[in-house]
Amino acid sequence: MAKAFIDFPESNQTTKKHYAFICLKFLFSIFLIFCYPQAKAQKQGQPLLDSLLKVLPNYKDDTNKAILLGRIAKLYGEIDIKQLFKYTNLELELAEKLQYKWGVGNAYNKLCQYYRFNGETEKAITYQEKAINIQQEIKDFTGLAISYENIGLVYFGDGKYPEALNYLNEALKIADNNHDLKRKADILLSIGNVYALEGISPEALKYYFSALKINEDINFKSGIADCNNNIGRVDIINNNFDDALKYLNVALNTYQEIGYKTGIADCFSNIGDIYNNKGIDSLAMKYYNKELNIANESGNREKILDAYISLGQLYEKEGKFGLALCDYDTAQRLAEVIDDKTDVAAMNVHIGNIYLLQKKLNDAEIFNSKGLKLSQEIGFLDGIKEADSNLSAVYELTGRYKDALESYRKHIKLRDSMFNKENTRKNVQFQMQYDFDKKETIEKKEEEKKEALAEQKIKKQKQLKYIFIGGFGVVFVFSMVVFRQRNRISKEKKRSEDLLLNILPEEVAHELKEKGSAEAKHFDNVTVLFTDFKGFTKLAEKMTPQQLVAELDTCFRGFDAIIHKYDLEKIKTIGDAYMAVAGLPTPNPDHAYLMVKAGIEIRDFIIDRKEKRGELGFDVRVGIHSGDVVAGIVGFKKFAYDIWGDTVNTASRMESSGEPGKVNISGTTYELVMGKFEFFYRGKLAAKNKGEMDMYFVENIS
């Protein structure tokens, strides 16, 4: 059995977030925005709900009572999902009795939201399709837009992103035709969320900013806050913490202005995540406690649960296992109360992991076994995977090597199967196809314009030819001019081709020249490298702008030479970060080995340079991960070759989770290069939005 399963990391290497919690947290934030009523309901809160419940018995069984029941159901959506279900059914029963079709459709909408919350996809879609039939009959276009959006969100929550985009775009068309700006902004935000969860941040931000502009134009403050909140969340995922704080503070101030406590709690949670990632634990703790306090005030038990999990993870990160266990236990009991089986399973596994770190093996086995059983019952794959991993370690430490091997095999098998490449490929290709179709349309128009100009030019040349054909000397001079012009054009063409090859891979450049476009392609096996300079901002303060740019240029030229040496592909630089990939556009079975070698040389290059420059020298972090990506050209005038996918995001997390002067690789890359280098196993560490991951420092070549 590998050493990884008996040599546990110290407390400062424990996970910041439980596996998949960050993604679930982002999904939950998005869910709050679109499932339930916002500003008006939250501002008036429990007093409004109490007053409506008080007057309810005075209403006769008419359409006004059905509307009131629907309003009560929506208000309960903020604090008690079971009560939402109860009052929605009362609304439906009365609306059906009165043959009040609008009320029936409205009730079906909320039942879809209820079943979506509980993960019952088929029931959610069934009720939403019933709503659509009624809304089409009574020509309720606003309701239709909501229904198509709801179905899109059902598929979104189920991870079926292409299907989600189809329904959301249909909803967008209906809202646009109906001139419903508020709904249009709502749907744009939903579409942005799909791209955000798929890791395509530029596309997500495009939709968020479009939604923000509409909300600002109509002065819809709740929508303005939602957009700023989600923009900030995307910036957190991309480690743009300063920008994230700027947008989150706008969202926070707006939520406070309109009294939307759930939104306030979510902003506190996000700001806490920023400081947690920056290692400022005291501020992270402060904002997580603020989240807990405001969530308690609003009575939103999902956000209370979120706060306890965040606090528990922060204590676990600091090695304060007693406090962590206390918060995890509270979270587990709260998850049981609201029937959130996923978090019940997650907390059991997380508590079991702490006991494993403490070498309390009996307790570790009990809680991980509970977590495994429940995860299997509900199909919670992350829970199954992590529980099997933990139990493998427990069994090995207690001498049950056969059981340890079996659990480890299950862990590896499930881990590999969880990467649903087909869904990822379809979603990314869907988005890429949209971009490329749009680009090709623009290019076709530009080409037609160029052809028209060329025809005019040819006509003028013919006219000139006939004018000067009477004199041989003039013709000769004209011929010389044409010859020189052709020679100049030939040189310019070669210069352009050289420039194109400097920007794009040769294979892609040839395809672009021949076809006028280049298709996005999927690559199953590549390795991605990210680098970043530690303390770049502080070091930049000690240099003049000219010195800083010159030093960056020298370093990146050195990186370029190393990448070229191993026939790898540089993708881009982003500020002081550098990104490259091995294994495309021409597949290479040695992609991981070559990239790790390049990573070592980049590290050594910077170490040597720092020795020469002293305090003005950079320190570099190098991160590497292997997997599948989609690659293609983006842009039109200033186009660039880029890559997308979960592999890119994970490689970035390897860099940010590393240390200066170290090459940090994932467990996936390790399995491809083990035996070829010397490694230091770091244990299972938290990677932002990825949960716990095996990480290794590459020491030297074996």
TAGIFEN-V55673 format. One record per helix or strand of 3 or more residues. SS is the DSSP state (h for helix, s for strand). FROM is the first residue (numbers start at 0). TO is the last residue. If there is no record, write none. Layout:
ss-><SS/SS>
from-><FROM/FROM>
to-><TO/TO>
//
This chain:
ss-><h/h/h/h/h/h/h/h/h/h/h/h/h/h/h/h/h/h/h/h/h/h/h/h/h/s/h/h/s/s/h/s/s/h/s/h/s/s>
from-><2/10/20/38/62/80/100/120/140/160/180/200/220/240/260/280/300/320/340/360/380/400/420/471/505/520/535/544/568/576/590/618/639/645/661/666/676/690>
to-><4/12/34/55/75/97/116/137/156/176/196/216/236/257/276/297/316/336/356/377/396/416/467/502/514/533/540/564/573/581/615/633/643/655/665/672/686/700>
//
